[in-house]
């Protein structure tokens, strides 16, 4: 997770907690990793590393990449670092400047929903600036579903600020990326956004 107010999460129990709150958690993670597949990936940025679950799955798809990851929680970064010895994991917020350089792939799972709409649009513009030509951003997150009955993930409305998937596709388009929803299940979605240049 990315929000600074999430420090109360205990890395030792986080995975069990998130799997209880997000029943399709593992399917979401698998879909994010699958959407990351493709040739030419050498440098990866993960936003909201958490305990390293997304990183681990992405590294299974791209075993020889350089992976840089950020998370606001030093405890989460420490836990993920223990699992991902080769990764360069840093304590930083999604609102902070992104790590320097360009990336072939940017991924994020269950972190961006902590930003409001303006924060998401700003982040997407900064991601677009960091993507190499032909690069890809894969976002897996909680969204506001079209059918209110599909809203099953607990949302506090303060630190959790999901947006509709179609709005995020629009904001990604405004940032200069070609975006589409590639998977959805109730209030979860995976969006892939490709650099146009």
C-alpha positions as CSV (number, residue, x, y, z in Angstrom):
1,X,0.0,0.0,0.0
2,X,1.1,3.5,-0.5
3,X,-0.7,5.9,1.8
4,X,1.2,7.3,4.7
5,X,-1.7,6.6,6.9
6,X,-1.3,2.8,6.3
7,X,1.7,2.4,8.6
8,X,-0.5,0.5,11.0
9,X,-0.4,-2.5,8.7
10,X,1.8,-5.2,10.0
11,X,3.9,-6.8,7.2
12,X,3.7,-10.2,9.0
13,X,-0.2,-10.2,8.8
14,X,-0.8,-8.0,5.8
15,X,-1.1,-10.7,3.2
16,X,-3.7,-12.6,5.2
17,X,-5.6,-9.4,5.9
18,X,-5.7,-8.3,2.3
19,X,-6.7,-11.8,1.0
20,X,-9.6,-11.7,3.5
21,X,-10.7,-8.2,2.4
22,X,-10.1,-8.8,-1.3
23,X,-11.2,-12.3,-2.2
24,X,-9.9,-12.1,-5.7
25,X,-6.5,-10.8,-4.5
26,X,-4.4,-13.6,-6.0
27,X,-6.3,-13.5,-9.3
28,X,-5.7,-9.7,-9.5
29,X,-2.0,-10.3,-8.8
30,X,-1.9,-13.0,-11.5
31,X,-3.6,-10.7,-14.0
32,X,-1.2,-7.8,-13.3
33,X,1.8,-10.1,-13.8
34,X,0.3,-11.6,-17.0
35,X,-0.4,-8.1,-18.3
36,X,3.2,-7.2,-17.7
37,X,4.4,-9.9,-20.1
38,X,6.2,-9.0,-23.3
39,X,9.6,-8.5,-24.9
40,X,12.0,-5.7,-24.3
41,X,11.5,-5.3,-20.5
42,X,14.8,-4.4,-18.8
43,X,13.9,-1.8,-16.2
44,X,10.7,-2.0,-14.0
45,X,9.3,0.5,-11.5
46,X,6.7,-0.7,-9.0
47,X,4.6,1.8,-7.2
48,X,3.4,0.7,-3.7
49,X,5.5,-2.4,-3.1
50,X,3.8,-3.6,0.1
51,X,5.3,-6.9,1.1
52,X,6.7,-7.6,-2.4
53,X,3.9,-9.8,-3.7
54,X,3.5,-8.0,-7.0
55,X,7.3,-7.6,-7.5
56,X,7.7,-11.4,-6.9
57,X,5.2,-12.2,-9.6
58,X,6.5,-9.7,-12.1
59,X,10.0,-11.0,-11.5
60,X,8.7,-14.5,-12.3
61,X,7.7,-13.2,-15.7
62,X,10.8,-11.0,-16.2
63,X,13.6,-12.7,-14.2
64,X,16.5,-10.7,-15.4
65,X,15.1,-7.1,-15.1
66,X,16.3,-4.3,-12.9
67,X,13.4,-3.6,-10.5
68,X,13.0,-0.4,-8.5
69,X,10.1,-0.2,-6.1
70,X,8.7,2.5,-3.8
71,X,6.4,2.3,-0.8
72,X,5.7,4.9,1.9
73,X,6.0,2.4,4.7
74,X,9.5,1.6,5.8
75,X,8.2,-1.5,7.5
76,X,6.8,-2.8,4.2
77,X,9.9,-1.9,2.3
78,X,12.0,-3.8,4.9
79,X,9.7,-6.9,4.6
80,X,9.8,-6.8,0.8
81,X,13.5,-6.3,0.7
82,X,13.9,-9.6,2.7
83,X,12.0,-11.4,-0.1
84,X,13.5,-9.5,-3.0
85,X,17.3,-9.3,-2.5
86,X,18.0,-8.0,-6.1
87,X,15.4,-5.2,-6.1
88,X,16.2,-1.6,-5.3
89,X,13.4,-0.7,-2.8
90,X,12.9,2.8,-1.5
91,X,10.7,4.6,1.0
92,X,8.8,7.2,-1.0
93,X,5.2,8.3,-1.5
94,X,3.2,8.2,-4.7
95,X,3.0,12.0,-4.6
96,X,6.8,12.3,-4.5
97,X,8.9,12.6,-7.6
98,X,9.3,9.2,-9.2
99,X,12.7,7.6,-9.4
100,X,15.1,9.0,-12.0
101,X,15.5,7.5,-15.4
102,X,13.1,5.8,-17.8
103,X,11.3,2.4,-17.5
104,X,10.1,-0.2,-19.9
105,X,7.4,-1.2,-17.4
106,X,5.6,0.5,-14.5
107,X,3.3,-1.7,-12.3
108,X,1.1,-1.0,-9.3
109,X,-1.4,-3.2,-7.5
110,X,-3.7,-2.0,-4.8
111,X,-1.9,1.3,-4.1
112,X,-3.2,4.0,-6.5
113,X,-6.7,4.0,-5.0
114,X,-5.2,5.9,-2.0
115,X,-5.0,9.0,-4.3
116,X,-8.0,11.2,-5.1
117,X,-8.9,11.8,-8.8
118,X,-6.5,14.7,-9.2
119,X,-3.8,12.8,-7.5
120,X,-4.3,9.9,-9.9
121,X,-4.3,12.1,-12.9
122,X,-1.0,13.8,-11.7
123,X,0.6,10.4,-11.1
124,X,-0.4,9.1,-14.5
125,X,1.2,12.1,-16.2
126,X,4.4,11.5,-14.2
127,X,4.4,7.8,-15.1
128,X,4.0,8.8,-18.8
129,X,7.1,10.9,-18.5
130,X,9.1,8.0,-17.1
131,X,8.0,5.4,-19.7
132,X,10.4,4.7,-22.6
133,X,8.9,4.7,-26.1
134,X,6.8,1.5,-26.3
135,X,6.7,1.2,-22.5
136,X,3.7,0.0,-20.5
137,X,2.0,0.8,-17.3
138,X,-0.1,-2.0,-15.6
139,X,-2.5,-0.9,-12.9
140,X,-4.4,-3.4,-10.8
141,X,-6.6,-1.8,-8.2
142,X,-9.9,-1.3,-6.4
143,X,-12.4,0.7,-8.6
144,X,-15.9,2.1,-8.2
145,X,-18.0,-0.6,-10.0
146,X,-20.9,0.3,-12.3
147,X,-23.2,-1.9,-10.2
148,X,-23.1,-0.8,-6.5
149,X,-23.7,-4.5,-5.5
150,X,-20.2,-5.3,-6.9
151,X,-18.6,-3.0,-4.3
152,X,-17.3,-5.7,-1.9
153,X,-13.9,-4.5,-0.9
154,X,-14.0,-2.5,2.4
155,X,-13.4,1.2,1.6
156,X,-13.1,3.8,4.4
157,X,-13.7,6.8,2.1
158,X,-10.8,8.6,3.7
159,X,-7.6,6.8,2.8
160,X,-9.3,4.6,0.2
161,X,-10.5,6.8,-2.7
162,X,-11.2,4.5,-5.6
163,X,-12.3,5.9,-8.9
164,X,-14.2,4.4,-11.8
165,X,-12.0,2.4,-14.2
166,X,-13.3,4.4,-17.2
167,X,-12.2,7.6,-15.5
168,X,-8.7,6.2,-15.0
169,X,-8.6,5.2,-18.6
170,X,-9.5,8.8,-19.6
171,X,-6.9,10.3,-17.3
172,X,-4.3,7.9,-18.7
173,X,-5.3,9.0,-22.2
174,X,-4.9,12.7,-21.2
175,X,-1.4,11.8,-20.0
176,X,-0.5,10.6,-23.5
177,X,-1.0,6.8,-23.0
178,X,-3.3,4.4,-24.9
179,X,-5.2,2.7,-22.1
180,X,-7.7,-0.1,-21.9
181,X,-9.3,-2.3,-19.2
182,X,-8.0,-5.9,-19.7
183,X,-9.6,-7.6,-16.7
184,X,-12.3,-6.8,-14.1
185,X,-14.0,-8.7,-11.3
186,X,-16.6,-6.9,-9.2
187,X,-14.8,-3.9,-7.8
188,X,-11.3,-4.8,-9.1
189,X,-9.8,-4.0,-12.5
190,X,-6.6,-4.3,-14.4
191,X,-5.8,-1.5,-16.8
192,X,-2.9,-1.5,-19.3
193,X,-1.6,1.8,-20.7
194,X,1.0,1.9,-23.4
195,X,3.2,4.7,-24.4
196,X,2.3,6.2,-27.8
197,X,5.9,7.1,-28.7
